[in-house]
Amino acid sequence: MPLYEFWCSKCEKVFELLIRSAADEKDIFCPHCDNNKVAKKFSTFRSMGKGNGNLALHSPAGNGGGCHSCGGGACSTCG
């Protein structure tokens, strides 16, 4: 079952939800302020690669990573 990140347009907080079916996606409310105007975020994930054991950051779009804010490694929060 996939875990998705959502962004609330009212309180601007990010939260995660476990979505079991497409029907679960139609009535999503922010757990912080109960707003129903939320947007699904594109998330990155970490995985262990073979080799030196360093964590590799992968992006669903295949753009080479970056942080969860920008996904491209170009914002001020990227390390």
C-alpha positions in Angstrom: 0.0 0.0 0.0 1.5 3.3 -1.1 2.3 6.1 1.3 1.7 9.6 -0.2 2.6 13.1 0.9 0.1 15.9 0.7 0.3 19.6 1.2 -2.5 21.7 2.8 -3.3 25.0 1.1 -4.7 26.5 4.3 -2.1 25.7 7.0 0.7 24.9 4.5 1.7 21.7 6.4 2.9 18.5 4.8 1.4 15.2 5.9 1.5 11.6 4.9 -1.4 9.2 4.3 -1.6 5.5 3.4 -3.8 5.2 0.4 -5.3 1.8 -0.2 -7.5 2.5 -3.2 -8.4 5.3 -5.6 -11.6 5.7 -3.6 -9.6 6.7 -0.5 -8.2 9.8 -2.4 -11.5 11.6 -2.9 -12.1 12.6 0.7 -8.7 13.7 2.1 -8.6 16.2 4.9 -5.6 17.9 6.5 -5.0 16.3 10.0 -3.8 19.7 11.3 -6.6 22.0 10.3 -9.3 19.8 8.7 -9.1 21.6 5.4 -10.0 19.5 2.3 -8.0 21.6 -0.2 -4.9 19.5 -0.3 -2.5 18.6 -3.1 -0.5 15.5 -3.6 3.3 16.1 -3.6 5.9 14.4 -5.6 8.1 12.6 -3.1 11.7 11.4 -3.1 12.8 8.3 -1.4 16.1 6.9 -0.1 17.5 3.6 -0.8 20.8 1.8 -0.1 22.9 1.3 -3.1 25.6 -1.4 -3.7 29.1 -0.2 -3.3 30.3 2.1 -0.5 27.1 2.0 1.5 26.3 5.7 1.1 22.6 6.6 1.0 21.5 7.6 -2.5 18.7 10.1 -3.1 16.3 9.1 -5.9 13.5 11.0 -7.4 10.5 9.5 -9.2 11.1 11.9 -12.1 14.7 10.6 -12.5 16.1 14.1 -12.3 19.0 13.1 -10.1 17.7 14.1 -6.7 17.9 17.1 -4.6 15.9 17.7 -1.4 12.2 17.1 -1.0 11.5 20.9 -1.5 12.9 21.3 -5.0 13.8 17.8 -6.2 16.6 19.3 -8.4 19.4 20.2 -5.9 19.1 23.9 -6.6 17.4 25.4 -3.5 19.0 26.7 -0.3 17.9 23.7 1.7 19.8 21.1 -0.4 23.0 19.8 1.2 
